[in-house]
Amino acid sequence: MTAFKRVFVRRAGALACALALTGCAGMTADPSLADVLATRPELSTLNRLVIQAGLQDSLRGEAPLTLLAPNDEAFKALPQRTLDALAADPAQLKAVLNHHLVEGRLATGAMPAKLRTRSGADIVTSRAGDFVTLEEALIVQADVPARNGNLDVIDRVLIPPVKK
């Protein structure tokens, strides 16, 4: 085989592989909230905690959800003792994570003044121009779409109120 043919065959093979991969990528289903969360580097702490709490199936389900997703900086701002307590208490970790989930696909522009979270507690929302806050948290990236809902990146971890 001549050098020209070897180069041609190699390049044709590489092109065929690239086309096959592109075709396969186009055929995959839309990503779920769990998939979107797993692909966002700035949400790696939340993703790890969701896995630890066993909530990935909820984020892969069919029911539409809005995930209020604290970024890694939000978790770094928490006191270490709070993170340690969450790691040691699976029920409390699950309660905190459920406090970041709201039933339904909510667009930031149409958020009501109060959201009922899966933890059973309410979160007060507020709007000032283009800024939307949830309690003390600011939405830093809104309405990231997923097959089964929306993800809003926030700059604080929301802690549910203590039940008395």
C-alpha positions, 0 to 999 in steps of 0.5 A, spaced: 500 500 500 502 506 498 503 512 503 498 516 500 493 510 500 495 509 508 494 516 509 487 516 506 485 510 509 487 513 516 483 519 515 477 516 512 477 511 518 477 517 523 472 521 519 467 515 519 468 514 527 467 522 528 461 521 524 458 515 528 460 518 534 456 525 532 450 521 530 450 517 536 450 523 541 444 526 537 440 520 538 441 520 546 435 522 550 434 529 553 438 529 559 435 529 566 436 534 572 441 528 575 445 528 568 445 536 568 447 536 575 453 531 574 456 535 568 456 542 571 463 542 575 461 548 579 455 543 582 460 538 584 459 538 591 451 538 590 452 532 586 456 528 591 451 530 596 445 528 592 449 521 590 450 520 598 443 521 600 440 517 594 436 522 591 439 521 584 432 517 582 428 523 584 432 527 579 431 522 574 424 521 574 418 523 570 415 528 575 417 535 573 421 539 578 425 545 579 432 544 583 435 550 586 442 548 586 447 551 591 454 552 587 460 549 590 462 556 593 455 556 597 457 550 600 464 553 602 461 558 605 458 553 610 461 552 617 465 546 617 461 543 623 455 544 619 457 540 613 460 535 618 453 534 621 450 533 615 455 528 613 453 524 619 446 525 619 443 522 612 436 524 614 438 531 615 442 531 609 436 529 605 431 534 609 436 539 606 437 537 599 429 536 599 429 543 601 432 545 594 427 541 590 420 544 588 415 540 585 413 543 577 418 546 572 418 553 574 421 559 570 424 564 574 420 570 571 414 567 573 416 565 580 411 566 585 412 570 592 412 563 596 415 556 594 413 550 597 419 545 597 419 538 598 421 538 605 414 541 606 417 548 608 416 555 604 421 559 601 420 566 600 422 569 593 423 576 591 425 580 585 429 587 584 430 588 577 433 582 573 435 579 580 431 574 584 432 572 591 430 566 595 430 567 602 438 570 602 440 566 596 441 569 589 439 566 583 446 566 579 444 562 573 436 561 571 432 556 568 437 551 566 433 546 562 432 539 563 428 533 560 424 533 567 425 540 570 429 546 571 435 548 575 437 554 578 444 555 580 444 559 587 449 562 591 447 560 598 445 553 601 438 554 604 437 550 610 430 548 612 427 551 619 427 547 625 421 544 626 418 545 633 
